[in-house]
């Protein structure tokens, strides 16, 4: 249980830390989009920062997808274990082996608790992965818009 809590806390820390970096990046980008950042060097800096943020987001997304898959697999395995214990308890009851049936039911309850933890972790990482996908798409859109704007500025200076 403590492993999952620690993992969740680390994930929230990483996500919040990335969010504050994105706010700083957004402020710099807004300054450039307002044409107060008209020179190419400043726009290059913004483009490089957006590209770095994109790479960081892509790495985080890959990690979340890996964790999502891991906990989904653990959940499925635990669910199969619970089903086996249910069958064993039923067979023990049918064979009048009450100790065997009780032990199977006890193991089933413990396995169900683990299964719920795995499901909660899976859902958490799935939601985080979806948020990171959205963030990645947004950053990619920003990057493309900035590159297009930069291309327009370069074209205007070449033609002017």
C-alpha positions in Angstrom: 0.0 0.0 0.0 2.8 2.5 0.9 4.5 1.8 -2.5 1.4 2.9 -4.3 1.0 6.0 -2.2 4.7 6.9 -2.7 4.4 6.4 -6.4 1.3 8.5 -6.6 2.9 11.3 -4.6 6.0 11.3 -6.9 3.7 11.3 -9.9 1.7 14.3 -8.6 5.0 16.1 -7.9 6.3 15.5 -11.4 3.0 16.6 -12.9 2.8 19.8 -10.8 6.4 20.7 -11.5 5.8 20.3 -15.3 2.7 22.4 -15.0 4.6 25.3 -13.5 7.2 25.1 -16.3 4.4 25.2 -18.8 3.0 28.4 -17.3 6.4 30.0 -17.6 6.6 28.9 -21.2 3.1 30.2 -21.9 4.0 33.6 -20.5 7.1 33.8 -22.7 5.1 32.6 -25.7 2.4 35.2 -25.0 5.0 37.9 -25.0 6.3 36.8 -28.3 2.8 36.5 -29.8 2.1 40.1 -28.8 5.0 41.1 -31.0 7.0 42.5 -28.1 9.4 39.7 -28.9 9.8 40.6 -32.5 13.4 39.6 -33.2 14.2 36.1 -34.5 16.6 35.3 -31.6 13.9 35.6 -29.0 11.5 33.5 -31.1 14.2 30.9 -31.5 14.5 30.8 -27.7 10.8 30.3 -27.4 10.8 27.6 -30.1 13.7 25.8 -28.3 11.8 25.9 -25.0 8.7 24.6 -26.6 10.6 21.8 -28.2 12.3 20.9 -24.9 8.9 21.0 -23.2 7.6 18.7 -25.9 10.4 16.2 -25.4 9.9 16.3 -21.6 6.2 15.7 -22.0 6.8 12.9 -24.5 9.1 11.2 -21.9 6.6 11.6 -19.1 3.8 10.3 -21.4 5.9 7.2 -22.2 6.4 6.6 -18.5 2.8 7.0 -17.7 1.7 4.7 -20.5 4.2 2.1 -19.2 2.8 2.3 -15.7 -0.7 2.2 -17.0 0.0 -1.0 -18.8 1.8 -2.5 -15.8 -1.0 -1.9 -13.4 -3.6 -3.0 -16.0 -1.7 -6.3 -16.3 -1.4 -6.6 -12.5 -5.1 -6.0 -12.2 -6.0 -8.7 -14.7 -3.7 -11.2 -13.0 -5.1 -10.4 -9.6 -8.6 -10.7 -11.0 -7.7 -14.2 -12.3 -6.3 -15.1 -8.9 -9.5 -14.0 -7.2 -11.6 -16.1 -9.6 -9.4 -19.1 -8.8 -9.9 -18.6 -5.1 -13.7 -18.4 -5.6 -13.6 -21.7 -7.4 -11.4 -23.3 -4.8 -13.7 -22.1 -2.0 -16.7 -23.5 -3.8 -15.0 -26.8 -4.4 -13.9 -26.9 -0.7 -17.4 -26.3 0.4 -18.8 -29.0 -1.9 -16.2 -31.5 -0.6 -17.0 -30.5 3.0 -13.5 -29.2 3.5 -14.3 -26.1 5.5 -10.7 -25.2 6.4 -9.8 -25.2 2.7 -12.8 -23.2 1.8 -12.2 -20.6 4.5 -8.5 -20.3 3.6 -9.5 -19.7 -0.1 -12.1 -17.1 0.9 -9.5 -15.3 3.1 -7.0 -15.3 0.3 -9.8 -14.1 -2.1 -10.5 -11.1 0.2 -6.8 -10.1 0.4 -6.5 -10.5 -3.4 -9.6 -8.3 -3.9 -8.0 -5.5 -1.9 -4.9 -5.7 -4.0 -7.0 -5.8 -7.1 -8.8 -2.6 -6.1 -5.4 -0.9 -5.5 -4.2 -2.0 -8.9 -7.4 -0.8 -10.5 -7.1 2.6 -8.8 -3.4 2.9 -9.9 -4.3 1.9 -13.4 -7.1 4.5 -13.6 -4.8 7.2 -12.1 -2.1 6.5 -14.7 -4.6 6.3 -17.5 -6.0 9.7 -16.6 -2.5 11.2 -16.3 -1.6 9.7 -19.6 -4.7 11.3 -21.2 -3.8 14.7 -19.7 -0.2 14.4 -21.0 -1.6 13.4 -24.5 -3.7 16.6 -24.4 -0.7 18.7 -23.2 1.5 17.1 -25.9 -1.1 17.9 -28.6 -1.4 21.5 -27.3 2.4 22.0 -27.3 2.7 20.6 -30.7 0.1 23.0 -31.9 2.0 25.9 -30.3 5.2 24.8 -31.9 3.7 24.6 -35.3 2.0 28.0 -34.9 5.3 29.6 -33.7 7.2 28.0 -36.6 4.7 29.3 -39.0 4.8 32.8 -37.5 8.6 32.7 -37.6 8.4 31.6 -41.2 6.2 34.6 -41.9 8.6 37.0 -40.2 11.6 35.6 -42.0 9.7 35.8 -45.3 8.8 39.4 -44.6 12.4 40.4 -43.7 13.7 38.6 -46.8 11.2 40.2 -49.1 11.3 43.7 -47.4 
